[in-house]
Amino acid sequence: MVIVASVVVLLIAGILLYFFFYQAKGIVRIKRLLVLKENYAARIQGKKRLIVGGSDVLYSFDTALLNEQEELPHVNFGLNVGLGMQFILDAAMKNAKSGDEIVLCFAYSLYYRPNHDIFAYEYYRMYNRHNLKRFSPKKQAYYLLANLRLNVKFVEKQFDISECGSYQNIAISDLDASKNKPLRFPDHFEETEAIQALQRFIRMAKRRNIEVKLTYPSTLGFDTYENSSYIADLKAYLESNFTVIGAPNDYFVPLSEIANSVYHVNQIGQRRRTEQFLQEINNRERMSI
């Protein structure tokens, strides 16, 4: 009995030490990326364009190249899909000001995953515990244990990163065979909490004189996507409610342009997506004249 009680006490002590003091390497990395992007954005005088999303944005949009080609300064605000829609939107709004433009490019899962997701919990635990109230006690317990397991297995990726926030020189093409498969979508499109957060964001941006456009992520293409009712319904919803650039199948890429995830393009895919984006923006500007 004494041994059992001692084990329980040690377990509780370990969890408390983790909760209050452990610095998860993956979250420290996200914080470092966010600070780099925020510092660059803060130095820009006048209008700027933020490209916002998860890690797929980090890989897909070479904002350094865009800044060479365009007069308008660009900042790559790609973070991590595991943060959830709300965290990513909050970061974008915090760093935008009147007259700016925001291009939202969300991995498909952000539309139907929890609005405040697993890494948002861990980020708030480490840097802003007041925001943990956004999670129910049950969710907090679940995410605490889930992050503990993930932190044990975490291996940090090393890539060059530009001062404006994008990955560069992604000279890898080593998608694991277990990841070379289509994404799994819900059977039907629904207006989730994440989509409601997007609606609130658009309304707030309008009040603050911030222009918002949406586009779709670069991802490895599979034939099954052509018949996906979820993608079709999402496309119809977005086009009915927001200003949208392109269509999902414009950004399905071949395996030769993929780095280490179906959402992560290598430098070939990045160059093609960046040039495609530049052309799309220029075409829109010409049409508005």
C-alpha positions as CSV (number, residue, x, y, z in Angstrom):
1,M,0.0,0.0,0.0
2,V,2.8,2.3,0.9
3,I,4.6,1.6,-2.4
4,V,1.4,2.3,-4.4
5,A,0.9,5.6,-2.5
6,S,4.5,6.6,-3.2
7,V,4.2,5.8,-6.9
8,V,1.0,7.9,-7.1
9,V,2.7,10.8,-5.3
10,L,5.7,10.6,-7.6
11,L,3.4,10.5,-10.6
12,I,1.5,13.6,-9.5
13,A,4.7,15.4,-8.7
14,G,6.1,14.5,-12.2
15,I,3.0,15.8,-13.9
16,L,3.1,19.1,-11.9
17,L,6.8,19.6,-12.7
18,Y,6.1,19.0,-16.4
19,F,3.1,21.3,-16.4
20,F,4.9,24.2,-14.7
21,F,8.5,23.9,-15.9
22,Y,9.0,21.6,-19.0
23,Q,9.9,23.5,-22.2
24,A,8.8,21.4,-25.1
25,K,11.4,21.7,-28.0
26,G,8.7,21.7,-30.7
27,I,6.9,24.6,-29.0
28,V,10.1,26.5,-28.4
29,R,10.7,26.2,-32.1
30,I,7.3,27.5,-32.9
31,K,7.8,30.4,-30.6
32,R,11.1,31.2,-32.2
33,L,9.6,31.2,-35.6
34,L,6.7,33.4,-34.5
35,V,9.0,35.9,-32.9
36,L,11.1,36.1,-36.1
37,K,8.0,36.7,-38.2
38,E,6.6,39.3,-35.8
39,N,9.8,41.2,-35.6
40,Y,10.1,41.4,-39.4
41,A,6.4,42.5,-39.8
42,A,6.9,45.2,-37.1
43,R,9.8,46.7,-39.1
44,I,7.7,47.2,-42.2
45,Q,6.5,50.8,-42.8
46,G,3.3,51.0,-44.7
47,K,1.1,48.3,-46.2
48,K,2.2,44.6,-46.2
49,R,0.8,41.2,-47.2
50,L,0.8,38.3,-44.7
51,I,0.5,34.8,-46.0
52,V,-1.0,32.8,-43.1
53,G,-1.5,29.1,-42.4
54,G,0.2,26.0,-41.0
55,S,3.6,24.5,-41.9
56,D,2.5,24.0,-45.5
57,V,2.7,27.8,-45.9
58,L,6.3,27.7,-44.5
59,Y,7.3,25.3,-47.3
60,S,5.1,26.6,-50.1
61,F,5.6,30.4,-50.3
62,D,9.1,31.9,-50.7
63,T,8.3,35.3,-49.4
64,A,12.0,36.4,-50.0
65,L,11.4,35.8,-53.7
66,L,8.1,37.6,-53.6
67,N,9.9,40.6,-51.9
68,E,12.4,40.7,-54.8
69,Q,9.6,40.6,-57.4
70,E,7.0,42.8,-55.7
71,E,7.0,46.3,-54.2
72,L,4.6,45.1,-51.5
73,P,6.4,43.5,-48.6
74,H,5.4,40.0,-47.8
75,V,5.7,38.0,-44.5
76,N,5.4,34.3,-44.3
77,F,3.2,33.6,-41.3
78,G,3.2,29.8,-41.7
79,L,3.2,28.2,-38.3
80,N,1.9,24.6,-37.5
81,V,-1.4,23.0,-38.2
82,G,-1.4,21.5,-34.7
83,L,-2.0,24.9,-33.3
84,G,-5.5,25.0,-34.7
85,M,-7.5,27.6,-36.6
86,Q,-8.0,30.1,-33.7
87,F,-4.3,30.4,-32.7
88,I,-3.2,31.0,-36.3
89,L,-5.9,33.6,-36.9
90,D,-5.1,35.3,-33.6
91,A,-1.4,35.6,-34.6
92,A,-2.4,37.0,-38.0
93,M,-4.7,39.7,-36.6
94,K,-2.2,40.7,-33.9
95,N,0.4,41.4,-36.6
96,A,-1.8,43.2,-39.2
97,K,-2.8,46.8,-39.3
98,S,-5.2,49.0,-41.3
99,G,-4.5,48.8,-45.0
100,D,-2.7,45.4,-44.8
101,E,-3.7,42.4,-46.8
102,I,-3.9,38.8,-45.5
103,V,-3.9,35.7,-47.6
104,L,-5.2,32.7,-45.7
105,C,-3.9,29.3,-46.9
106,F,-5.2,26.5,-44.7
107,A,-4.4,22.8,-44.7
108,Y,-7.8,21.1,-45.1
109,S,-7.8,19.6,-41.6
110,L,-7.8,23.1,-40.1
111,Y,-11.4,23.5,-41.2
112,Y,-12.6,20.5,-39.3
113,R,-10.1,19.9,-36.5
114,P,-10.6,21.4,-33.1
115,N,-10.5,25.2,-33.2
116,H,-8.0,25.2,-30.4
117,D,-5.8,22.2,-31.0
118,I,-3.1,20.1,-29.3
119,F,-0.1,22.4,-29.8
120,A,-2.1,25.5,-28.8
121,Y,-2.6,23.8,-25.5
122,E,1.1,23.2,-25.1
123,Y,2.0,26.8,-26.3
124,Y,-0.4,28.3,-23.7
125,R,0.9,26.0,-21.0
126,M,4.4,27.3,-21.6
127,Y,3.8,30.9,-22.5
128,N,0.3,32.1,-21.6
129,R,-1.5,29.8,-19.0
130,H,-4.4,32.3,-18.8
131,N,-5.5,31.0,-22.3
132,L,-5.8,27.5,-21.0
133,K,-9.4,28.4,-20.0
134,R,-10.2,28.0,-23.7
135,F,-10.0,24.2,-23.1
136,S,-12.4,22.1,-21.0
137,P,-10.7,20.3,-18.0
138,K,-11.2,17.0,-19.9
139,K,-9.4,18.4,-22.9
140,Q,-6.6,19.8,-20.8
141,A,-5.9,16.5,-19.3
142,Y,-6.0,14.8,-22.7
143,Y,-3.7,17.3,-24.4
144,L,-1.3,17.3,-21.4
145,L,-0.7,13.6,-21.7
146,A,-0.8,13.6,-25.5
147,N,1.9,16.3,-25.7
148,L,4.0,14.5,-23.1
149,R,4.1,11.5,-25.5
150,L,4.8,13.6,-28.5
151,N,7.6,15.4,-26.8
152,V,9.4,12.2,-26.1
153,K,9.5,11.4,-29.8
154,F,10.1,14.9,-31.1
155,V,13.0,15.3,-33.6
156,E,13.7,18.9,-34.7
157,K,13.9,19.6,-38.4
158,Q,16.7,21.9,-39.6
159,F,16.0,24.2,-42.5
160,D,17.2,27.6,-43.7
161,I,14.7,30.3,-43.0
162,S,14.5,33.8,-44.5
163,E,14.2,36.9,-42.4
164,C,10.6,37.2,-43.7
165,G,9.7,33.8,-42.4
166,S,9.8,31.2,-45.2
167,Y,11.8,28.0,-45.5
168,Q,14.5,28.1,-48.1
169,N,16.7,25.5,-49.9
170,I,14.4,22.6,-49.2
171,A,16.6,20.1,-51.1
172,I,14.9,16.9,-49.9
173,S,12.4,14.5,-51.5
174,D,12.1,11.7,-49.0
175,L,8.4,11.2,-48.3
176,D,8.0,8.0,-46.2
177,A,6.0,5.3,-47.9
178,S,3.6,5.2,-45.0
179,K,2.7,8.9,-45.7
180,N,2.2,8.4,-49.4
181,K,-1.5,8.1,-49.3
182,P,-4.6,10.4,-49.8
183,L,-5.7,12.6,-46.9
184,R,-8.9,11.4,-45.2
185,F,-11.7,13.9,-45.2
186,P,-15.0,14.0,-43.3
187,D,-17.9,12.5,-45.2
188,H,-19.7,15.8,-45.3
189,F,-18.9,19.5,-44.9
190,E,-20.1,21.1,-41.7
191,E,-19.8,24.6,-40.2
192,T,-17.4,23.8,-37.4
193,E,-16.1,26.0,-34.6
194,A,-13.0,26.6,-36.7
195,I,-15.2,27.9,-39.6
196,Q,-17.1,30.1,-37.2
197,A,-13.8,31.5,-36.0
198,L,-12.9,32.2,-39.7
199,Q,-16.2,34.1,-40.1
200,R,-15.5,36.2,-37.0
201,F,-12.0,36.9,-38.3
202,I,-13.3,38.2,-41.6
203,R,-15.8,40.5,-39.9
204,M,-13.1,41.9,-37.6
205,A,-10.7,42.4,-40.5
206,K,-13.4,44.3,-42.4
207,R,-13.9,46.6,-39.4
208,R,-10.1,47.2,-39.3
209,N,-9.8,47.9,-43.0
210,I,-7.7,44.7,-43.6
211,E,-8.3,42.9,-46.9
212,V,-8.5,39.1,-46.7
213,K,-8.3,36.5,-49.4
214,L,-8.3,32.7,-49.1
215,T,-6.5,30.1,-51.2
216,Y,-5.9,26.4,-51.0
217,P,-2.8,24.5,-49.9
218,S,-0.2,22.8,-52.0
219,T,-0.5,19.1,-51.4
220,L,0.3,15.8,-53.1
221,G,-2.4,15.0,-55.6
222,F,-4.4,11.8,-55.7
223,D,-7.1,10.8,-58.2
224,T,-9.6,10.2,-55.3
225,Y,-9.6,14.0,-54.6
226,E,-11.5,14.6,-57.9
227,N,-14.5,12.8,-56.4
228,S,-14.3,14.1,-52.9
229,S,-17.6,15.6,-51.8
230,Y,-15.9,17.3,-48.9
231,I,-13.5,19.2,-51.1
232,A,-16.3,20.1,-53.5
233,D,-18.5,21.3,-50.6
234,L,-15.7,23.3,-48.9
235,K,-14.9,25.0,-52.2
236,A,-18.5,25.9,-52.8
237,Y,-18.8,27.3,-49.2
238,L,-15.6,29.4,-49.4
239,E,-16.4,30.8,-52.8
240,S,-19.9,31.8,-51.7
241,N,-18.7,33.6,-48.6
242,F,-15.2,34.9,-49.2
243,T,-12.7,36.2,-51.8
244,V,-10.9,33.1,-53.0
245,I,-7.8,32.6,-55.2
246,G,-7.7,29.5,-57.3
247,A,-9.3,26.1,-56.8
248,P,-8.1,23.0,-54.9
249,N,-6.9,21.1,-58.0
250,D,-4.8,24.1,-59.0
251,Y,-2.4,23.1,-56.2
252,F,-2.2,19.3,-56.3
253,V,1.4,18.6,-57.0
254,P,3.4,15.5,-58.2
255,L,5.5,13.4,-55.9
256,S,8.7,15.0,-57.5
257,E,7.8,18.3,-55.8
258,I,7.1,16.9,-52.3
259,A,9.6,17.1,-49.5
260,N,8.7,15.1,-46.3
261,S,4.9,15.3,-46.0
262,V,2.0,15.4,-48.4
263,Y,1.6,19.1,-47.4
264,H,5.3,20.0,-47.7
265,V,6.7,20.9,-51.0
266,N,10.5,20.9,-51.8
267,Q,12.3,23.8,-53.4
268,I,11.0,22.9,-56.9
269,G,7.4,22.9,-55.6
270,Q,8.0,26.0,-53.6
271,R,9.3,27.9,-56.7
272,R,6.4,26.8,-58.8
273,R,3.8,27.7,-56.1
274,T,5.4,31.1,-55.4
275,E,5.6,32.1,-59.1
276,Q,2.0,30.8,-59.5
277,F,0.9,33.0,-56.6
278,L,2.7,36.0,-58.0
279,Q,0.9,35.5,-61.3
280,E,-2.5,35.1,-59.6
281,I,-2.0,38.3,-57.6
282,N,-0.8,40.3,-60.7
283,N,-3.8,39.0,-62.7
284,R,-6.2,40.1,-60.0
285,E,-4.6,43.6,-59.8
286,R,-4.8,44.0,-63.5
287,M,-8.5,43.0,-63.5
288,S,-9.3,45.5,-60.8
289,I,-7.8,48.5,-62.7
